[in-house]
Amino acid sequence: VGHFTHVFVDEAGQATEPETLIPLSLLSETSGQIVLAGDPKQLGPVIKSKLAAVFGLGVSLLERLMGTPLYSCSERGYNPLL
């Protein structure tokens, strides 16, 4: 834990949330930066378990974050800090 200062997750829109969180657990708490790259509107995570889908694993971390008010577009555009 705390080994990496930067973690880049490519195609984060296709990864399940646990798949994304595992590498993030190795991030430095004080100076760590996360970059989630991908398109949450394209192909999402492939889930074969109906139980996993019921518990929300069919939604990627990127898609879930993009649905929060923090990442929404306001009258002045997107938050440039994010």
C-alpha positions in Angstrom: 0.0 0.0 0.0 1.3 3.5 -0.9 3.7 2.3 -3.5 2.3 4.0 -6.5 1.8 7.8 -7.0 -0.3 7.4 -10.1 -2.7 4.8 -11.4 -4.0 4.9 -14.9 -6.9 2.6 -15.7 -7.5 2.3 -19.4 -11.0 1.2 -20.6 -12.4 1.8 -17.2 -15.9 1.8 -18.6 -15.5 -1.9 -19.3 -14.0 -2.9 -16.0 -16.2 -4.1 -13.0 -15.9 -1.9 -9.9 -13.8 -4.5 -7.9 -11.4 -4.9 -10.9 -10.8 -1.1 -10.8 -10.6 -0.9 -7.0 -7.9 -3.5 -6.6 -5.1 -1.5 -8.2 -6.3 1.7 -6.5 -5.7 0.0 -3.1 -1.9 0.3 -3.9 -2.1 4.1 -4.4 -0.3 6.5 -2.1 -2.8 8.1 0.3 -1.0 11.5 0.4 0.2 12.0 -3.2 -1.8 9.5 -5.2 -3.6 10.4 -8.4 -6.1 8.3 -10.3 -6.9 8.5 -14.0 -10.0 6.5 -15.3 -9.9 6.6 -19.1 -12.8 5.2 -21.1 -16.3 5.7 -22.3 -19.1 4.8 -19.9 -21.6 5.0 -22.7 -20.0 2.1 -24.7 -19.7 -1.6 -23.7 -19.9 -2.0 -20.0 -18.6 -4.8 -17.8 -19.5 -8.3 -18.9 -21.2 -10.0 -16.0 -22.3 -13.6 -16.4 -23.6 -14.1 -12.8 -27.2 -13.0 -12.3 -26.5 -12.5 -8.6 -23.5 -10.2 -9.4 -25.8 -8.2 -11.7 -28.4 -7.9 -8.9 -25.8 -6.4 -6.6 -24.7 -3.8 -9.2 -21.6 -5.3 -10.6 -22.9 -4.6 -14.1 -22.0 -0.9 -13.7 -18.4 0.2 -13.9 -16.9 2.5 -11.3 -16.4 5.1 -14.1 -20.1 5.0 -15.0 -21.2 5.2 -11.4 -18.9 8.2 -10.8 -20.1 10.0 -13.9 -23.7 9.7 -12.6 -22.9 11.7 -9.4 -23.4 15.5 -9.2 -19.7 16.1 -8.8 -19.1 15.0 -12.4 -22.2 16.5 -13.9 -22.2 19.4 -16.4 -23.5 22.6 -14.9 -24.4 25.9 -16.6 -20.6 26.8 -16.5 -19.5 23.4 -17.9 -17.7 20.6 -16.2 -15.5 21.1 -13.2 -12.0 21.7 -14.6 -10.4 20.2 -11.4 -11.9 16.9 -12.2 
